[in-house]
Amino acid sequence: AVAWFSAWLCAAELLLVSVGYPLLVLSTGVLDGKARWSGPAYAVAALPCLFLVFWSVLKTAGRGGRGLLGLFVAVVALCFCIEPAARGIRYLAARRSAEAPNLILISIDSLRADRAYCHGKMPALQRYASGGSLLTAANSQASWTLPSHASLFSSRYPAEHGAGRPQGSGLSPEVLTLAEILAQHSYETVAFTGGGWLSPYFGMDQGFAVFDTHGEMLLRPDYNPLSMLLFPNFERRADYWRIKVENWLKRRFAQRTPFFLFLHSYQVHDYFKNAPYLAAHLKRAGARYDPHFLLPQLSTNSDENARGGDHILVAPPNQIAYLETLYDAAASYLDSELEGILKRLSHEDLSRKTLVILTSDHGEGFKLEPRRLHHGGRLHQDLLHVPMLIRFDGVVPAGQKISTPVASLDLMPTALDLLGIPSPPDMRGVSLKDLIVVGGQPAQRLIFAEEVGYEITADYSRRELAANERQTALIADGIKFIRNLEGEELYDLKVDPDEVQNQLSSKPSLASRLRAATQEFQDRYPCCLTPAGPKEGLSPDLQRQLQSLGYL
């Protein structure tokens, strides 16, 4: 009996070692580095083990003790083949989803549309954009990071998704996100963000398998306390972000299953920190770097600029001019780092199976008369007009510039439509596929934006809005209507794009129609859906992130 058992066991080992194991090693890419063989190799590796199982059962059936030993050997062989068989089955199941295109969504926080589109400001981005379609009249649904990204992820208005009301509230878990839908369709969902408002605390990780809130940092303070001493101001750098993203794309390139990659950078947002690495970009633009620059109402320590975002609101004219130069330098620096990522995305094997969308959550204000500085708390076009690029080689025509007004809400249904995935019926945006691919003209529509978190008062301070308060903007056929707590504004964007001449009193009939449409919108989407947070106190790590953005 022992000899019989040993013979069967040796046979099993011989088959596994001589046939199965080399295929398993090959499938991991150790021998030739070709991960595309992993599925077939695992499936083939299971065959000799399965053959041994059935042969053992047939040969030893009805042989008493030797039959039991044969069955034991069959069970052992079956255990050896479970893993390769399972991987082979997963491979066959994934073949269908492997043909689905990837999605990469890039959000450059605070990037104005005029910087993205202006010749020479961001050359790498403009070169990449020439291979896709630019939507030059895109409008965000909010004027600061949290509610704007929540609308981007959900195709819902701020009054509905709840993020940012009150200011520390997060995205409601009741809201279905783009990442959740793609995860249901076997997409790997990964995000590299700058943290802060884009953190799991605020519900922004819904649907993501991996959500890295330290994508722009060399070291993670929550992992390495020593980095608190090395980087006391929680420094974000676009080069750290680029390296992390490029490394991920290298590892992910050969895998067959589709992915959704969300990339977010605060590099442009953080221009007011006056970082020394912007000096070269300032010089290139013919400006001088001022190492002693200090925002008003701060101490003599220039490092405090990192926490002085709101102090921009009271900055004198000479500082505003320098801040705008810093902003352009930050955009130029980001563009130089973004170039490496965009070149990798232009690789033919990736570009023809990857839908790439690049946009911003809001712009930035530098206007002194009327005084409109920084972002948040208001709904003028310097904040709502955002860049929007859609590129999908072989599907989306290259070199298009489309001036039809669209909304950030439209990106979610557009992405799902281009990926061939059905959209939920309750999205507020519309698919732009026909507009971009076919060239059709959509029906005239009203585009709305909201501020549900806070307002900027007459003395340039923040005031949190009450439960029944909000600001609403309406854009229709080049006309802009704003209802805020201090009154109403009406502008003709075709002749007054800077929104200087309020025509409310000179066009009462038009104002009355737009006022009624705004009221109808507010009645249809009452404020506000119960938000997800704040759930508990902010962690020290998240507090440092928000402080570094100028919010705490």
Order of alpha helices (4+ residues) and beta strands (2+ residues): alpha-alpha-alpha-alpha-beta-alpha-alpha-beta-beta-alpha-alpha-alpha-beta-beta-alpha-alpha-beta-alpha-alpha-alpha-beta-beta-beta-alpha-beta-beta-beta-beta-alpha-beta-beta-beta-beta-beta-beta-alpha-alpha
